[in-house]
């Protein structure tokens, strides 16, 4: 059986009734007449319908047609005709082939007729029917192929959509309804969702997904029909990812049945649908060329794959979607005034926030730490982060450092806000990358970034998810980096970056002014310290200088090279002469001015205060100890190291006030304000430099610039090493190197550690002296401790037991603990590196025995006293008689 189209093409049309036959059919009043522009051919028989064109006039009558032999005739090119040549003849029947032949030979007539007589709705309907006819014909061929392969094809239920042409014949009505809906819900995502439903129905898809581009234009997220946007799961916009991701990246339509075999989209569909075998993805592109989303359609097994016709239909619907989006955007534009008001409100809130920041920071610049704390707290509030850290740049060492970090109130362990200063290279980690490059990093998943250091999370149990890290500039230079961690409601957005970029300007100004204020404050404190020092100290007098200069130096002093030599037995005036003897023995006087050495030695002595222990005698004993160590370790120290160590020992406690670093910090002294760590040791070094700068005191004057720089650096390192707080770290590092057998004399770090331990050993040399000397010195040490304890009590604070005069009986036990915990470990390690220093270890071990015996004696006496008290309590009469008998 032939198709309906073929039947219509082959059948004869019914004859047109003529007037002479008295036709009574509905067509009786409609007679066709075609006339040319030639006046001789013009003839009007009826006026029921008429149209005109540049070439033809057609008159419809009930008696004559363009194909008849009546008074009308057809004029067309090259003498083509339907029937005979006579105008008087009229055929009874018109065949479709004749009409097709005429229209094919007269395309201009066909175009004029369609443009002037066919309405737009009929024309669109014809075009759609033609497209569907072609699609059905090809789809039927595909279905037959799939049926022959044994696959069963079932049409999925078509979804209804208000945009479907077959439902809405009146496009104006459809657009009016769309416009009304868009005005009620002016949401671009909703419009796109309606569009996806429409296309899915038109191309008989089994399902559809709508993906939207995020704010950063790097990922896609799924839009759900429930008007809820799931932005927790995202897919990258790039090749080598999903089908939708590649379509958004390439701005090309993807039609495929190979989901995982194509290198452009090896992941396949982002949402895994069961039994899916064909997919069609179309990017949604705005007029400016930007992709705002992707429409993805799929068909299941048993259906036929998508083809070119499906792409064309979907693309045509996207045109209507563009119109709908235009109306949506027009609706949004109607709300511009409202949005402007909201933007003004947001800007006003931001301005109020920045004003509060400015007032809070600039009205209360007490210290750099205070400003840092406030910046971090405000930064955390600005972007709603869980934690915040601020790292400052040290351009001298090319490092980032921080004393305050991880300010937050989130879940998990919260570290203290103020901690020991941490430092790391400027190229390390996420903060280092930002400080080095000046670029902002917005990391949605920290564990996927290779620059992220997971060690902190492992140690604290805290889980870092998102990070926003931005540089802080001042005058075009990066002075710090702020790092925000874990936004509380999702991920950090572009809006967060823009807000914080404005906030960072104020941060830079605040930090800059804080630094200036800190410099001014430090300068003021230094000035106060300088005035205090100058009011107490002065340079050596000329008479003192002349008296020392005129004294002859002994030719030989062999007792100086012995570890058991007691500096405490020397007269006060003899000690400067002994210093000159040791200096000449170690370095000679060819490169040094003797008079400058004399002035330097006397001024150093004058700058030691009269305190029980940390006085000039202690400095002389430490200088003698390092002199002995150098003498028994030939060819171990180079000349500059020997010079730096000897001068450092002589000056290592300059202007000591008989109080330790903790006392200085707790009392907020000017020194503690100037030097936050190793307070007194930094002051001792600065005093050394001050003396060297006096006229006639620079004993390093004849050194080269490079030698001078090296010696000054070594002197500072050596003096700072006398801080016992640093001893334990230096000891552990050197011990690990020695235990591993990797100690190398050519390694500068190894030599620095050796010099540091040697300085500590020299500083504690009193514990290696003979017991009688050691016991006398220990009494002086504890007297100084007790004086500090007395002052602390006067201030209302309880001193530590070692500095409490009321617990003076615990001195032997304290000394045993000090020798065991510090002195012996120091000398044992020093003896392994410098075997010549072994007598210091042996002398300390002997003193430990003596102090331990004293502790044992005290314990025995205490036990006897307790036993006696028990006896008296048990038999008071007998004890009384015993005493009387003894009397």
Helices and strands as residue ranges (DSSP letters): H 4-10, G 19-21, E 32-35, G 39-41, E 50-52, E 57-60, G 77-79, H 96-105, H 107-117, H 120-148, H 171-184, H 188-202, E 207-213, E 219-223, E 229-236, H 243-250, E 254-256, G 263-265, E 276-285, E 291-300, H 308-334, H 336-362, H 368-383, E 385-394, E 399-404, E 407-408, E 418-425, H 429-437, E 441-443, G 446-448, H 455-460, E 467-474, E 477-487, H 494-536, H 542-550, G 558-561, G 567-569, H 572-587, H 594-606, H 616-631, H 639-651, H 661-666, H 670-674, H 679-693, H 705-720, H 724-739, H 748-763, G 765-768, H 771-794, G 801-803, G 805-810, H 811-818, I 819-823, H 824-833, G 835-837, H 838-874, H 876-886
